[in-house]
Amino acid sequence: MKLHEIRDNEGANPTKKRVARGPGSGKGKTAGRGIKGQKSRSGVALNGYEGGQMPLYRRLPKRGFTKPNALKFAVINLGQLQSFVDAGKLDAKADVTEDALVAAGVVRRKLDGVRLLGKGELKAKLNITVTGASKSAVEAVEKAGGKVTLPAAAE
């Protein structure tokens, strides 16, 4: 195979239909937009418009509530921690704090705190200090011989 022999797969790069290029093209004059009206002009915004009928998004009841001051946690799993320990990016002997996790690149930023979840397997003995942790994560860390420390408010 040579560079000049390389081609796209059939139908991978279809040619664009050139509208408003004369009557012989089949899409000339009004370019397939019909005559007059909002849809024939540029800048049309008809999303959700149903011809005057009450639109679906207004017929359906609103449900639920989004808490405006909800806390947003950076989430890490036990499997992630183990892979960073195996790669040598996290020191298993030192305490694993939120700042250490950010420095090692496990989480990008702390947000309102770091929450530890129990997905994956942890073999290393770690002393972890985080804002929150699931019960399964705490059990798995203690089973591996480590300890999870949470602030007094989170317990």
N, C-alpha and C positions, 0 to 999 in steps of 0.2 A: 504494500500500500504506500502511495506517495501523497504528499500534501495536496497536490492538485486533484487527487481522486476522491477526497473526502467530501461527502454530501450529507445534508440533513436527511432524516427519515422522511418518507413520503407523507405529506400533510402536516409536517411539523412547523412549517413557516408559510402559512397561506398568504397570498397577496391580498392586500387591503382593497376593498371595493371602493373605487373612486367615484364618488357621487357628484352630481351637478356638473357633468362633463358632456353635455349634449344629448339630444333625443335618442341617438343610436345606442347609447350605453344601457338604456333600460332604466336608468336612475337619473335622468336629466331633469331640467327645469326645476321642479320642487324638491328634488333629491330624495324622493320617497317619503316626504313629510306631509303630503296632502296639501290642501289649500287653506290658508289663513288659520286662525286659532292659536291658542297658547302653545300647543305642542309643535307648531311649525316654526316658532321663534326660538331664539337662543335664550339661555338662562332659565329653562323650565325646571320647576321644583314641584313635582306631583307625587312625591313619595307618600304613600298612605292615603292618597285621595281616592275616594270611591264614587265619584260622580254625584256628590251631594248626599249620598247615603251616609249615615253615621259610621265613621270608620271603625274598623275592628279594634284598634288600640283604645278607642273611647267607649266601645260597647262592653269591653271586658272589665271586671272590677279590679281595683288596685288591691294588692295583697302584700303583707309583710311590712317590714320596717328596717331601715338601714340606720344603725346607731351612728350618730355623727361624730362621737368621740371614742369610737372603738379603737382598741389598741392593735397595732400592726406589729407582729413579731417576725423576726428573721427565724426561719425554721431549719433545723438540721436533724438528720437521722443518725442513728447509731452506726449504720453501715458507712456513711460518709466519714464519721469520726475515725472509724477503724482504717479506712483506706488512706486517710491523711497521716495516721500514725505509721502505717506500713510504708508509706512513701517517705517518711522521715521529716515531714513538714510540721508535725506536731510532736512535742516532747512528751512522752508518756509519763516520765518521772515528775515533771513540773505540774503544778495545778493548771487545769484547763479553764481559763476565764473567758469572758466574752471578748475582751481585748485581744487575748491570745488567738481566738478563733478568727477575728478580723485580720490580725497580722499574718496568720498562716494562709488566709485566703479561703477558709471554709465557708464563711459568709462575707458578703460584700460590705454590709453595714449593719449596725445593731438595731436600727429603727427604735421601737419601744422596748427592746430587749430581745434575747435569744431564747427560743423554746426548743427543747430537746424531745424528739419523738422516737418511738421504739422500733422503727423499720430497719431491718438489717441485723447483723450479728456483731457483737462487740467482744473481742477476746482480751484486749489490753486492759490493765488495771489503771483506771483514770479517776482522779479527783476533779469533778466538774462543778463549776459555779456558774449557774445560768438563772435567768429570770423565771422560767417556767419549764416544767417537764411533765410528760405523761406518766401514768402509773407504770405502764409496761416498760418505759425507758428506765425509770428509777430501779425497777426490779432487775432488769437486764444488767445495768451497771453494777449493782450490788452483787449480783450473781458472779460477775467477772472479778469481784474483789475490790471494786472501786466505791466511790461515794458521790452522791449528788447533793449539792448545797443550794437551797433556794432562799431568796429573801423571805423574811417573816410574813409579809403580806400575801405572798403567793401560796403559802402552805395551807 
